[in-house]
Amino acid sequence: MSDALTPRCIYIGIHDVPMAIPKVSDLGLGIEIVFNTTTDLWPKIKWDVLLGLADDLAEAQLPVACHGPFNNLSFAAKDEHVAEYSYQSLAAGIEGARVLGSPLMVFHTGFLPQYPPAYRPIWLDKFCGKLTQLLETASDNGIVLPMENTY
C-alpha cells in the first residue's frame, strides 16, 4: 500500500514478520502486518507477541502499516454475538496497530453481495452505528482507518 501515511509495503502475516524483516529492510520497503487470525488479539491481546515484534520493527526502523483481521468478521452481522466478537477483534487490532507503530489499520466492511436487497438498508444502519464506535476507538489510539473495498 502506498499513500500519504506509508511508503510501499509488503503484506506479511504477523507470525512471518520476524523472519521477513531483514529481506524487507534490504529492499528498502515497509511491512504491512496482517492480523490474519484473531488469536493474537481476542479475547485477550497477546502482549508478548506484539511488544516483541514492536521492538524488532523499531530496531529495523521499518515503516509499518497494519491490516486488521477480516476472515469471517462482520460487525454489522444479524447475529449480535458475531457482531460483538467482530467489533472487539477490530478494536483490539487498532490497539495492536498503535503498539506496532502503525499510523493506520486497514479494515473490511464485512458486507456480502449475497445479502438480499431488502436487508441491505438494515445492514447499512447497523454498519454505520458500529463504524462510529470503531472510528472513536481508532481516534482514541491515534489510528487512521482506511476501508478496503472488497465488494
N, C-alpha and C positions, 0 to 999 in steps of 0.2 A: 504494500500500500504506500502510496506517496501523496502527501498533502502538506499543508502548512505546518502540521504538528510533528510529522515524522518523515524521515527520508525513506528510500526504498528499503523494504523489509522482507525477509524470508519467513514464510509461515511455517512454524515449527510447534509440534505438540509439547506441552510443558515438560514432560519427562525426557524428551530428547534434547532439550536446550543445553544442558551442561556439556554434552559431547559435541554439540554444534558450534559452541561459542568460538573456538579457535578458527574454524574454517570461515565462519561468517565474518569474523574480525579481519581475517586475511583478505576477504573480498571487499571490505570497506562498506558493508551493508549493516542494516539493523535487523532485529528479530521481532517478528510478530508472534507472540506467545499465544497459542490457542489452548484454552481450557477445554480439551476435547472430551472430558468427562467432568462430572461434578464431584468426584470423590475427594479432590483436594480442597473443595470449597464448602460442601454442605453434607451433613448437618453441622459440621464443625470445620473451620478452616484449619488446614494442616500448616501451622506457622513454621515448623521446622523446614518444610519443603520450600515455602515461599521466601522465608528470610535467607536461607542458604542460597537460593537462586538469585535473590536480590543482591547479595554480596558478590556473587560470581559476575553478574552483569555490570555492577558498578565498577568492579576491578577491571573488567574488559573495556569499560567506557563505551559500551554499545548503545545505540539508540534502541528504545524498546516501545513496542505497541502491544496491546493485548486484544484478543478476540474472546469474547465471553462464551460460556457454554451455550450450546444450542440444540444438541440432539434430544429430540422428544420433549422440548420445553415449550410451553405456551402460557404466558402469564395472563392471557385472556381466555383460557380454556373454560368450557362449560363446567367441568369438574373443579370445584373450589380447592380441593386438595392438590390437584395438578397445578392450578393457577398459583397457589401459595408457594408450593415447592419451587416452581419455575421462578417466581419473583425472588424468593430467598436465595436461590442459586445465582441469579444475575446480580443481586445486591452484594453477595459475597465476592463475585467476580470483580465488581467495581472496587471493593476494598483490596482485593488481590492486585488489581492493576495499579492502585496507588502504591502499595508496598513494593511492587516490582519496578516502580519508577516510570510507568507509562502515563502519558498525558490523556490517554483515551482507552475506551473499551468498545470495540465493535460488537453489535448485537443484532440478532434476528428477531423479527416480529412474532414468529410462530404461526402466522397466517397460513392456511392451507387453501389452495384453489378449489378443493373439493367441497368446501362449505357451501351449502345451498344459498342462493341469492337472498332468500328471506331471513337467513341467520346473520348475514354479513353486517347489517347495521347494529345488531346486538353485540356481535364480536367487536366491532369498532368502538362502541361505547365502553365495553369492558377494557379494551386495549388502551384507550385514551386515559381512563381512570388510573390504571396501573402504571402507564407510562409517566404520568405526572409524578407518582411516587418514586419511580425509578430515576427520573430526572432530578428530583430533590436529593436522593441518595448520592447520585453522581456529583451534583453541585457541592454537597457537604464534603465530598472526598476530593474535590478539585479535578474531576474526570469529565471529559467530553464523551458523549455517547453517539458515535456515528451509527446510523441504522443501515444495515446491509439489505439491499433489495434482492430477495431470493425468489419471490414470485411476483 
